[in-house]
């Protein structure tokens, strides 16, 4: 079984559609939504899906994903962003590839719900099986036993998706599946696609050469925080 862990924070605009789509997929799976303190209708929407398990945790993706993993019953953990759609037969593909005992996990590549040349270029880069081009919105999946062995995500404020790949690859092989998830391009649209792309590459590059996640986090704006700030300014 696959345990799909979805960390959420003020995701009322996307979570219903994502849950409906995910529940329509073929395969043996459970869904665990972990709330980091949403102040909108997110959890009211989630609670309308009785088959979806919920819990709350300290805010922050690393904390939320660890909390969800602690409740998971599946042999495989799949960490899914609340604005991201898995491809058809994705769960069956994961179960098939993870029959290889040498694999500790993997991810999909990334496609966007918005057309722009830089986003198409980004999609091409995301097909490369490297921690430099593989992030949390690619829907990372990990063998549960290995996740427990490495003690899950480190409690980082940023770059937790890249850091865990360093430790996973010491345990075995990490695969990039030749199919793509579709995610919202909202942060690219808000900041400007070219500006956001080069910011992402710059920050990931600095992290790879030794800059701490906390020192880089201040240059990366949380989408949910920006929404809340706009709402407060409009009141």
C-alpha angles and dihedrals in degrees: 000000000000120000110209110205116196118186111204138191119169094335100145092128094060113017099083094053092044093050092047091051095044093049089054093061122107119247145063108294149134129213123221118187115198117198121209095195106298116196097194133063095288098114094039087058093045091050089058087070103073093188091060117091117219139195138159132232145168109301116267131081095249092053093043095048091049090050091052093046090053089062096042121118097186128104088226126048118209116192110205129184115230093242097047130098123210118223122251114279089012094134092049089050091052093050091048096050094042091061084085103091092206090067118090096180147305146191145232124250121255133256128175136225090227130066120234131134094239091052090052088051089049089053090054092052091048090064089068112099098230135114086235090066103028121085140166095269088064088075102249116210125198136185105254094225091054092046089056092045093056090041096243128263118352112242094256124152090218141008093031089134092058097040094055090055090061090058095039093056090056087061099047146303125332116205133204111213116221094236129081137231117218116231136180115268091205097123090049092048092048097047098030120267097249095044093048093046094054091043090054093048092046094051094045089049092052091049091052092054093051112277112141121251092235093054091052097043093078089066093054118074118213110235093216092050091051091052092051092048091051091049092051092048090052095052 
